[in-house]
Amino acid sequence: MRYFYVSFIIAAIGLILSFFIDGWSAVYLTSILAILEVSLSFDNAVVNAKILKDMDKIWEKRFLTWGMVIAVFGMRFIFPILIVAVAANLGVVETLNIAINHPEQYHEVLLKSENLIYAFGGAFLWLVFTDFLFEHKEIRWIKPVERYAEKLGRVNNISLIVATVIGIIVIYDSKSYEIGIAYLLGMLTYSLLNGINEAFAVEGAKNGLMGFLYLEILDASFSFDGVIGAFAITGNIFIIMIGLGIGAMFVRSLTIWMVEKGVLSEYKYLEHGAHYAIGVLAVIMLLKIFMHIGEVLTGTIGLGLLAIAFLHSKYENQ
């Protein structure tokens, strides 16, 4: 329980701030948003734990301090405002004014930019999934699929080849060069961070800074769905920031708990379940460029895969 003390303190402060913003209704909405964020990010926590366990202890602390500031103010407040500012060709201050005083207009412009984010996030998360799928594993969960995938993994850069083919299909169907650029940037960002991280790996410990940046971009890819979905609950950007921020803090605490308790070692299929959930999320994000898919479905599939992986692991441990 001690791993979550700071999260509960942050939650209490956030709920008090919400009360001063708009009374008990704001407290209720903030709580709903926090639960939404946690439910959408369980698989994120598992993958975070896999990466963080190979990093120095000091980066665990920075993940909870620097990372939290970036997650709350950067990814769930400043990042959407910057997107709207660029998309609408407005100044940042003017965009902030619109977000505060005209949330409907702000949301409308944000929605116009969402396809670019889905292309970037979809490409990034797809590479996270396929790099796991094609690598050699000592432990296999869905054995026929993973054995075949490992054979394909012998082909150099197979993940990038598959991602490129998918990107060509997305660009052709969307007929949008902006979406193509966003997709390519997602691929390049993943490849750059992953390449530098591997190059600087020393005795199995990942480079702290690169690993940290990787985790933050992974968080950004997960968070945008929550930011968009949050507007279905409230138009107040401060309540959105507080609610999603509380959820993000609990996800980070959950990550540290998994690392310290060796949860991934004890429940051997949990990592597999998380990566399959990320693969599904990547596909859903790319499909969202062409059709509407609700966040409830996305979160349910992710939680479902994690639950199955957890129960299967527990069964085999008996």
Backbone torsions as a table, in degrees:
resi	resn	phi	psi	omega
1	MET	NA	-27.1	-177.0
2	ARG	-62.5	-24.0	179.9
3	TYR	-67.1	-19.2	-175.0
4	PHE	-107.7	3.3	-178.9
5	TYR	-56.7	-49.2	-178.3
6	VAL	-62.4	-38.5	179.2
7	SER	-62.2	-41.8	178.9
8	PHE	-66.7	-36.5	177.3
9	ILE	-65.2	-46.4	177.6
10	ILE	-60.2	-41.1	179.4
11	ALA	-62.4	-43.6	179.4
12	ALA	-61.9	-45.2	178.8
13	ILE	-62.5	-43.8	179.9
14	GLY	-62.1	-42.0	179.8
15	LEU	-68.0	-35.9	176.1
16	ILE	-64.3	-44.7	177.3
17	LEU	-60.8	-40.8	178.7
18	SER	-61.5	-40.0	179.5
19	PHE	-60.8	-40.9	179.6
20	PHE	-71.4	-22.7	178.0
21	ILE	-74.3	-48.7	-175.5
22	ASP	-155.8	33.5	173.3
23	GLY	71.9	-158.5	-173.9
24	TRP	-66.7	-29.4	178.2
25	SER	-62.5	-38.5	178.2
26	ALA	-67.5	-37.8	177.6
27	VAL	-61.5	-43.4	179.3
28	TYR	-62.9	-47.7	-179.2
29	LEU	-63.9	-39.1	177.8
30	THR	-61.8	-41.8	178.8
31	SER	-63.1	-43.1	178.9
32	ILE	-61.0	-44.0	-179.6
33	LEU	-64.5	-39.2	178.5
34	ALA	-62.8	-43.7	178.4
35	ILE	-64.0	-41.4	177.7
36	LEU	-57.9	-46.4	-178.2
37	GLU	-62.6	-44.7	-179.4
38	VAL	-64.5	-43.6	-177.7
39	SER	-64.9	-32.6	179.6
40	LEU	-80.8	-13.6	-169.6
41	SER	-120.2	13.3	178.0
42	PHE	-58.9	-44.8	179.9
43	ASP	-65.5	-32.5	175.5
44	ASN	-60.6	-42.4	-179.1
45	ALA	-62.0	-40.0	-179.2
46	VAL	-65.7	-45.5	179.6
47	VAL	-67.0	-39.1	175.2
48	ASN	-55.9	-43.9	-178.0
49	ALA	-62.9	-39.0	179.2
50	LYS	-60.6	-42.4	-177.7
51	ILE	-75.4	-43.0	-173.6
52	LEU	-67.7	-29.6	-177.6
53	LYS	-66.7	-18.7	178.6
54	ASP	-97.3	6.9	-178.4
55	MET	-108.6	161.8	179.4
56	ASP	-62.7	152.9	-179.1
57	LYS	-58.3	-34.3	-178.2
58	ILE	-61.4	-29.7	179.9
59	TRP	-76.9	-22.0	171.6
60	GLU	-62.6	-44.5	179.7
61	LYS	-65.7	-41.9	179.5
62	ARG	-66.7	-31.9	176.8
63	PHE	-61.6	-35.9	-179.7
64	LEU	-86.2	-20.9	-178.0
65	THR	-102.9	-75.2	177.9
66	TRP	-56.3	-45.7	-177.0
67	GLY	-60.6	-35.3	-179.3
68	MET	-68.8	-40.8	178.0
69	VAL	-61.7	-44.9	178.8
70	ILE	-63.4	-42.8	-176.9
71	ALA	-64.4	-44.9	-175.5
72	VAL	-79.6	-58.7	-175.0
73	PHE	-81.7	-34.4	-177.6
74	GLY	-77.3	-61.7	-171.4
75	MET	-81.0	-28.4	-174.5
76	ARG	-107.7	2.6	178.8
77	PHE	-136.4	-62.8	-175.9
78	ILE	-70.5	-43.9	-176.8
79	PHE	-56.8	-51.5	177.5
80	PRO	-61.3	-36.1	178.9
81	ILE	-64.8	-41.4	177.7
82	LEU	-63.8	-39.8	178.7
83	ILE	-61.1	-46.7	179.6
84	VAL	-64.5	-40.9	-179.8
85	ALA	-60.3	-44.4	-179.9
86	VAL	-69.8	-45.2	-176.9
87	ALA	-64.2	-37.8	-177.2
88	ALA	-96.0	1.2	-179.1
89	ASN	56.8	47.3	-179.0
90	LEU	-117.4	163.7	173.0
91	GLY	-76.2	158.4	-178.2
92	VAL	-63.9	-42.6	-179.9
93	VAL	-63.7	-42.9	178.8
94	GLU	-63.6	-40.1	178.4
95	THR	-64.8	-41.6	177.5
96	LEU	-61.2	-40.8	178.0
97	ASN	-61.7	-42.4	177.8
98	ILE	-64.5	-42.3	-179.0
99	ALA	-61.0	-37.3	-177.9
100	ILE	-80.0	-44.8	-172.0
101	ASN	-98.3	-21.5	-179.6
102	HIS	-135.8	66.7	-174.6
103	PRO	-59.9	-30.9	179.8
104	GLU	-64.6	-43.6	178.4
105	GLN	-64.7	-41.1	178.7
106	TYR	-60.8	-46.3	-179.9
107	HIS	-62.7	-39.4	-179.3
108	GLU	-61.2	-45.4	179.4
109	VAL	-68.1	-37.9	178.9
110	LEU	-61.7	-40.1	179.1
111	LEU	-63.8	-34.1	179.3
112	LYS	-66.9	-22.2	-177.8
113	SER	-97.7	-6.1	-169.9
114	GLU	-64.7	-31.7	-178.3
115	ASN	-62.4	-34.5	178.0
116	LEU	-66.3	-39.8	178.7
117	ILE	-68.2	-40.9	178.9
118	TYR	-63.7	-36.9	178.4
119	ALA	-66.3	-46.2	179.0
120	PHE	-63.2	-53.4	-177.5
121	GLY	-64.1	-39.5	179.4
122	GLY	-61.9	-43.8	178.8
123	ALA	-64.4	-45.1	-178.5
124	PHE	-62.5	-49.2	-177.2
125	LEU	-69.3	-33.3	178.2
126	TRP	-62.2	-40.2	178.3
127	LEU	-69.5	-34.3	174.1
128	VAL	-59.2	-45.5	-178.9
129	PHE	-67.2	-50.3	-173.9
130	THR	-71.0	-31.0	175.0
131	ASP	-61.4	-37.3	175.8
132	PHE	-70.7	-44.7	-175.0
133	LEU	-62.3	-41.7	-174.0
134	PHE	-86.5	-11.3	-178.6
135	GLU	-77.3	157.1	177.2
136	HIS	-72.1	135.4	-177.7
137	LYS	-123.3	139.0	172.1
138	GLU	-75.6	-33.1	-179.8
139	ILE	-115.1	126.2	178.3
140	ARG	-115.4	142.2	179.3
141	TRP	-100.3	-69.4	176.4
142	ILE	-91.3	85.7	-164.6
143	LYS	-57.2	-48.4	-178.5
144	PRO	-59.9	-42.7	-179.6
145	VAL	-65.4	-46.1	-174.3
146	GLU	-73.4	-32.5	175.3
147	ARG	-64.8	-44.9	179.7
148	TYR	-65.1	-41.0	179.5
149	ALA	-63.2	-38.0	179.1
150	GLU	-65.2	-34.1	175.5
151	LYS	-64.8	-43.6	176.9
152	LEU	-63.7	-30.3	-178.6
153	GLY	-64.6	-13.4	176.9
154	ARG	-71.8	-18.7	176.8
155	VAL	-75.0	128.5	-179.7
156	ASN	-58.9	133.0	175.3
157	ASN	57.3	34.5	-178.4
158	ILE	-60.3	-36.9	179.4
159	SER	-61.0	-44.4	-180.0
160	LEU	-68.0	-36.0	178.8
161	ILE	-63.3	-48.1	179.8
162	VAL	-63.3	-44.0	179.8
163	ALA	-62.6	-37.0	179.1
164	THR	-66.2	-42.8	177.9
165	VAL	-60.9	-45.3	178.2
166	ILE	-62.1	-41.4	179.0
167	GLY	-60.4	-41.5	178.6
168	ILE	-61.8	-41.6	178.5
169	ILE	-63.8	-44.8	-179.9
170	VAL	-61.8	-45.6	-179.2
171	ILE	-64.5	-42.8	-179.2
172	TYR	-62.1	-45.7	-177.5
173	ASP	-72.6	-34.9	-178.6
174	SER	-81.9	-23.9	-177.9
175	LYS	53.0	41.0	-177.7
176	SER	-132.7	117.5	178.6
177	TYR	-71.3	-27.5	177.6
178	GLU	-63.2	-42.9	177.6
179	ILE	-64.0	-38.4	177.3
180	GLY	-61.5	-43.4	178.9
181	ILE	-64.5	-43.3	179.6
182	ALA	-62.0	-42.3	178.9
183	TYR	-62.6	-45.6	179.4
184	LEU	-62.2	-39.7	178.4
185	LEU	-64.0	-37.0	176.0
186	GLY	-61.4	-44.4	177.7
187	MET	-64.1	-45.5	-178.3
188	LEU	-64.3	-41.2	-179.6
189	THR	-62.2	-46.3	178.9
190	TYR	-62.1	-47.7	-177.0
191	SER	-62.0	-41.0	-179.3
192	LEU	-65.0	-51.4	-178.3
193	LEU	-64.4	-43.4	-178.9
194	ASN	-65.9	-41.1	179.7
195	GLY	-64.6	-45.9	179.2
196	ILE	-65.5	-40.5	179.8
197	ASN	-60.2	-45.1	179.5
198	GLU	-67.9	-38.9	-178.4
199	ALA	-64.3	-33.0	-176.9
200	PHE	-98.1	7.7	178.5
201	ALA	-64.7	130.1	-179.2
202	VAL	-126.1	115.9	178.2
203	GLU	51.0	43.1	175.5
204	GLY	83.9	-11.0	-179.7
205	ALA	-93.6	127.4	-177.5
206	LYS	-74.4	150.8	175.4
207	ASN	-59.8	125.7	-173.4
208	GLY	-59.3	-50.6	-175.8
209	LEU	-63.6	-46.3	-178.5
210	MET	-65.7	-41.1	177.1
211	GLY	-62.1	-40.4	179.2
212	PHE	-63.1	-46.7	178.6
213	LEU	-62.3	-40.2	177.9
214	TYR	-59.3	-46.3	179.8
215	LEU	-62.3	-39.5	-178.4
216	GLU	-69.4	-37.8	178.0
217	ILE	-71.3	-36.3	174.5
218	LEU	-60.0	-44.1	177.8
219	ASP	-61.8	-41.3	179.9
220	ALA	-62.3	-40.4	-179.7
221	SER	-63.3	-36.1	177.5
222	PHE	-76.3	-35.4	-167.6
223	SER	-73.9	-29.0	-172.9
224	PHE	-64.2	-36.2	176.1
225	ASP	-57.5	-41.9	179.1
226	GLY	-66.8	-38.8	179.7
227	VAL	-63.9	-46.1	178.9
228	ILE	-63.1	-47.4	-178.6
229	GLY	-64.4	-28.3	-177.9
230	ALA	-63.1	-29.3	-179.4
231	PHE	-69.0	-15.9	174.2
232	ALA	-74.5	-16.1	-178.0
233	ILE	-100.7	-43.3	178.6
234	THR	-154.7	152.6	177.3
235	GLY	-96.8	-3.1	-177.7
236	ASN	-80.9	111.9	-174.4
237	ILE	-66.6	-24.7	179.8
238	PHE	-74.8	-38.4	175.6
239	ILE	-66.4	-39.6	177.1
240	ILE	-60.5	-47.2	-178.8
241	MET	-62.3	-44.1	-178.8
242	ILE	-66.3	-48.0	-177.9
243	GLY	-62.0	-49.9	179.2
244	LEU	-67.5	-32.5	177.8
245	GLY	-65.1	-41.7	176.4
246	ILE	-60.8	-45.7	178.3
247	GLY	-59.9	-42.9	180.0
248	ALA	-62.6	-36.3	179.3
249	MET	-65.8	-42.0	178.5
250	PHE	-65.8	-36.6	177.3
251	VAL	-63.2	-40.8	178.3
252	ARG	-66.3	-41.6	177.3
253	SER	-63.3	-39.4	177.6
254	LEU	-61.5	-39.3	177.8
255	THR	-61.4	-49.0	179.9
256	ILE	-61.6	-41.2	178.1
257	TRP	-59.8	-43.7	179.4
258	MET	-62.5	-40.3	179.9
259	VAL	-66.0	-50.2	-175.4
260	GLU	-66.4	-35.8	-176.5
261	LYS	-90.7	-3.6	-179.6
262	GLY	63.1	37.6	-175.7
263	VAL	-61.4	-38.1	-177.7
264	LEU	-67.3	-29.6	177.2
265	SER	-75.7	-37.9	-178.2
266	GLU	-72.2	-42.1	179.8
267	TYR	-108.9	89.1	-163.9
268	LYS	-68.2	-20.2	-178.6
269	TYR	-97.3	-0.8	-176.6
270	LEU	-62.7	-41.1	178.8
271	GLU	-63.0	-39.7	178.0
272	HIS	-62.7	-47.5	-179.7
273	GLY	-58.5	-40.9	179.9
274	ALA	-64.1	-42.4	-178.8
275	HIS	-70.2	-36.4	174.9
276	TYR	-64.9	-38.1	176.8
277	ALA	-63.0	-39.2	177.9
278	ILE	-66.5	-38.9	176.4
279	GLY	-60.7	-43.8	177.2
280	VAL	-63.3	-43.0	179.0
281	LEU	-61.6	-41.0	178.5
282	ALA	-60.6	-45.0	178.8
283	VAL	-62.9	-43.9	179.9
284	ILE	-62.4	-41.9	179.2
285	MET	-61.2	-40.8	178.9
286	LEU	-70.2	-37.0	176.8
287	LEU	-66.3	-30.6	-179.6
288	LYS	-64.8	-17.6	175.1
289	ILE	-64.1	-27.9	-174.2
290	PHE	-111.1	-19.2	-177.0
291	MET	-152.6	163.8	178.2
292	HIS	-87.6	130.6	173.8
293	ILE	-133.3	124.7	-174.2
294	GLY	-70.6	151.4	179.2
295	GLU	-65.6	-28.1	-179.5
296	VAL	-61.5	-43.7	178.9
297	LEU	-63.0	-44.8	179.8
298	THR	-58.1	-50.1	-179.3
299	GLY	-64.4	-38.1	-178.5
300	THR	-65.7	-43.0	179.1
301	ILE	-62.9	-45.2	179.7
302	GLY	-60.3	-49.2	179.3
303	LEU	-64.0	-37.6	179.9
304	GLY	-62.3	-46.1	179.1
305	LEU	-63.9	-40.1	178.2
306	LEU	-66.1	-40.3	179.6
307	ALA	-63.5	-43.4	179.0
308	ILE	-63.4	-44.0	179.4
309	ALA	-63.0	-41.3	179.4
310	PHE	-63.8	-48.6	-177.6
311	LEU	-65.8	-38.5	177.8
312	HIS	-64.8	-42.4	177.6
313	SER	-61.6	-44.8	-178.6
314	LYS	-63.5	-40.2	179.5
315	TYR	-62.5	-44.2	-178.3
316	GLU	-73.1	-21.2	178.2
317	ASN	-76.4	-18.7	-176.4
318	GLN	-74.3	NA	NA
